[in-house]
Amino acid sequence: MGESGFKAGIAQISRIKYAIESDIGDISWNLSAINELGNEGFAKHVKDAVRAEITNDIEHVYMLMAMLYDTRSIQLVKENIESGTVEGTAFAIELLDVFLSEQLKQRVIPVLDELSEQDRIKRLEVFYPRIDLDEKLVLKFLINRDFTQTNRWTKTCVLRQIGMLRIPEFTLDLIAQLFNPDPLIREMAAWALNEVDPESYAVNVSRLGEDLEHDLNEIIILKEKSMLFDKVMFLSEMEIFKGTSGLSLSFLADIAEEQVINQNQSMTLDERSNNHFYIVFRGTVNYYLNGEPKGVYAPGQFLGEMLALPGFAQSNILQATEKSVLLKINKDLLYELLAENVKLADRVLEYV
């Protein structure tokens, strides 16, 4: 709204300032949380997820400031901060010092200035005091905070950490998250509960109903299907998605269906299958065009549009050299996702 030229009226100014201060309060809490998390297990990924939360909060602060102040000035501040140079940051801070109110200045500048995480914490704790927490309490707060403060990917990483460290004190939290309507979180809670207390998993998964119990057992016990989490981690390793947040990739994983091709079996790509993109998830497949071998596709490689020409049925064939799994992504759903996620769209356009 700020970028489109919206300017807050007198009645809205106080609410927007309060929203900015709330965002900075979340940033301050998350900075302290990063400092209090350990280094074992999945801790690095948890910290990365929390840092991504901070980045999202900063983006939101820019948007809110654009509703209060001149949009071009805020954009100039953002561009100079993101330049990563000492001169650019210094210029941006000077601009903020000129037009921000004193109340916002003391809170916004420590977040955007070129400071270490420790220095930011010290500057912000004056306005957002917080008791020191141990790692277990930080993890507990992260999985139980509201979704406006901790997103689905951060919660999933926290659940992964609990499962990897097998922390028994979190059994009740894991049981509660087993009933989360979000499948990404539910699957990871089920995995973590099975790691911490297999008996408790068996008792509580049966409370979800036959369909969900069957689906989770296929993933957790039988390992016949992959978790959404595994798809996110796989996508994050692909060159096209390097630097893309786990949250954005989690939405892509939601629409990526698994398609199994057994060894020496073939799959035809024609008009009927042209409404999907494919990514090799596991195994390797050979690609044949009109019976001629044209390439071998390994995990992480993308199979785009291979539409047979009219009158040439089965001219595009994929044959598995071993049991292979493809991720099938519906084009229409992908385009909808890209329309809602600008950063993900930018990465795809860069790759194309």
Secondary structure, 3 states (H helix, E strand, C coil): CCCCCCCCCHHHHHHHHHHHHHHHHHHHHHHHHHHHCCCCCCHHHHHHHHHHHHHHHHHHHHHHHHHHCCHHHHHHHHHHHHCCCHHHHHHHHHHHHHHCCHHHHHHHHHHHCCCCHHHHHHHHCCCCCCCCCCHHHHHHHHHHCCCCCCCHHHHHHHHHHHHHHCCHHHHHHHHHHCCCCCHHHHHHHHHHHHHHCHHHHHHHHHHHCHHHHHHHHHHHCCCCCCCHHHHHHHHHHCHHHCCCCHHHHHHHHHCEEEEEECCCCEEECCHHHCCEEEEEEECCEEEEECCEEEEEECCCCEECCCCCCCCCCCCEEEEECCCEEEEEEEHHHHHHHHHHCHHHHHHHHHHC
